Amino acid sequence: MTDTTAPVKGEEDWHTYDEFAAGIDTYRLPSGSLAGRRVGLSLDDGERLELAFDEGTVRWTGGGALAQQAPAVDPYDAVEVREGVHFVTLPLESRERESITVVLSAPTGRAIVVLSRIADDETPDDVPRVGQTFWAATIDGVEPSGEAPGPSRDLIGKRNVYRYSPEHLYEHVYVSSLRYAWQCLEGVQRGHGDMDLSTVWRLDDGLYLFCFREFRIAVASVWLHDLGYQLMTTGNFLGLTGDGRSEHSKAGGHVYPLGSVAYPDAQPV
């Protein structure tokens, strides 16, 4: 006899962010240096973001939601995911519970900027604790080409498996423009899964920014999926640990497409 009232496997021991994130960058592409580079960005809301990179730190100023009039100095991590395309993470130390991600495409003169922030107080059950804000931007000194980055429906219906380490294997199903479903196939979260809020932006052919914001625990993530020849993803996390501290983590690994479906009639939102 099957007891359908029994708790779903794993529900009784849901893991905290720091427990599942440990080692999730094992297969991440290698980090590099942007030392000596200065990057000016014009954001789509009319504000600016200025970045001056040294070896391991970046001096930056911004406006609007990124307001930082006096230059701040923070660590950074940069990964060249394709020639001339960099995924840059600023795990901020100058601002509590915030991180900035900048995806720079030198070939097109385009960029995406993401601000992730942990709310100071508990949020309602239907609002993730970690929120995200997105901007399309252009890079100073480079004539923009191609379409500006923006929301994309290209991943809807796709089903992929992501291998981040020998102990981290996850499945994603992109169900709409607002949500994705996930389950852990291997790792400390094995047996866990959920459907969380997500955002997908297209940067270039085969290059998609994918972000999620979890309801159940205070964590959000930013990824750049290269679904072209490389089939790699590079990302970062911002969340609260089990003892309530904010923590930044790097992530990345291999992408294995399982297939996709097409909706014949009514379409997802």
Beta strands, then each sheet from edge to edge (+ up, - down):
strand 1: 38-43
strand 2: 48-53
strand 3: 57-62
strand 4: 68-75
strand 5: 77-82
strand 6: 85-90
strand 7: 98-105
strand 8: 110-118
strand 9: 130-139
strand 10: 150-151
strand 11: 158-165
strand 12: 168-174
strand 13: 179-186
strand 14: 193-204
strand 15: 207-213
strand 16: 219-226
strand 17: 232-240
strand 18: 246-260
sheet 1: 4+ 3- 2+ 1- 9+ 8- 7+ 6- 5+
sheet 2: 10+ 14- 13+ 12- 11+ 18- 17+ 16- 15+
end
